Amino acid sequence: MKKGIVVVCTLALVLALGGMAFAENVIKIGAIYPFTGPMAGTAQMLKDGVEMAVDIINNKYDFDFLFADTEGLPNLGGAKIEIIWADSAGDPKTGMSEAERLITSEGVVALIGCYQSSVTKTASQVAERYGIPFVNGDSSSPQLTERNFKWFFRTDPHDGLYARQQFEHLIELEKQTGESLRRLAIVYENTEFGSQVARAQEALAKEYGFQVVEKLAYTTGATSLNSEVTRLMASKPDVVLMAAYISDQILFTKTFKTMRFAPKVWHNTAAPGEPDFLKSVGDDGNYLFLRQGFCADQVVNKPVIGQILEEFRNKFGQEMLADAVRSFHAPIVLADAINRAGSTDPEAIRQALLETDIPGDYCLSPWEGIKFDPETGQNIHSQYIICQIQDQDFYTVFPSEFATREPVFPFPSWDDR
């Protein structure tokens, strides 16, 4: 009888330990995106980018990329990454509460997200308070890495860097064409993202000797932009610099066409690179310039891009566009840090993030690599490229070392297309 009790107890202990080992072989990372509301389509693309990265981390692939030759994290016994998803609905307060839920109830060891800078701002405050690493790949407000946070890291460049590249591109266009592009209109949605873009653009306009003839803030989600476009036309700008989310970008494009407004240059943030843009506007999206952290034509400079794009296409049935690439890098960086730390202890992960030095060969974006400034948490190697939509596709036009096509200039009138 006693022997039987011993056997039963031993079996129970083995099962318990086995269950514990299984639980410890999964590492939970929380991901917050706006899965409901006007950004839902964007959130799905961001989710796909994260899932592509996790698939490479957790499984073997026959190409040369970080974690592609292993299954899981080798320094943690092959532990797999599991993403716990949360919906911010595009609301900063919801993003904050979801961050707290993921940390306190779901037991995540780190966070990624949240796309909208205003949501990332509040969610990362929660991570900072709890001492949980937050790796951001898809929010661009410069202010996010100006807060002296210990636990916040960003892989992608911010809009301050992009704004400077915009002006360098405008000066290059002036040199190439002999046209003056000195009269600027700055158009921006009035939350954290757009306001920070506009602030950087206005400061740089002064630095580079450009004249801001109109500065126009609008509320995202408007059903009509006729009055805003009327104001723009009255200011007679050579260049429109626009910071908009996808639904507004579509409406601005349709309104520009209806009102026959065609500045010499129309420069945008990332919204025209999202799948729904060209689906909605078709040929009318041609000739816009946009900032991108990635463009598929860069496969000529880095062949592994083509292999990952093919895997993405097979997995999700669509092309891997820039938003998916932005979200792709964050889980890669976290997995690398956790693996080097050999631990899921938050402080150990944070220290490993500070020591991150991922070569450019393991980045889909055209970077020298990923290495964080210890004071700000910003990737010191990040940069954008500037693309132009031509023939309903995206081509790199600036900087020259990455360019695959010459830009179409000026922006053609709507009647001459």
Summary of the structure (lengths in Angstrom):
residues: 417
radius of gyration: 23.1
end to end distance: 90.8
largest distance: 97.4
contacts: 1482
relative contact order: 0.14
helix: 49%
strand: 18%
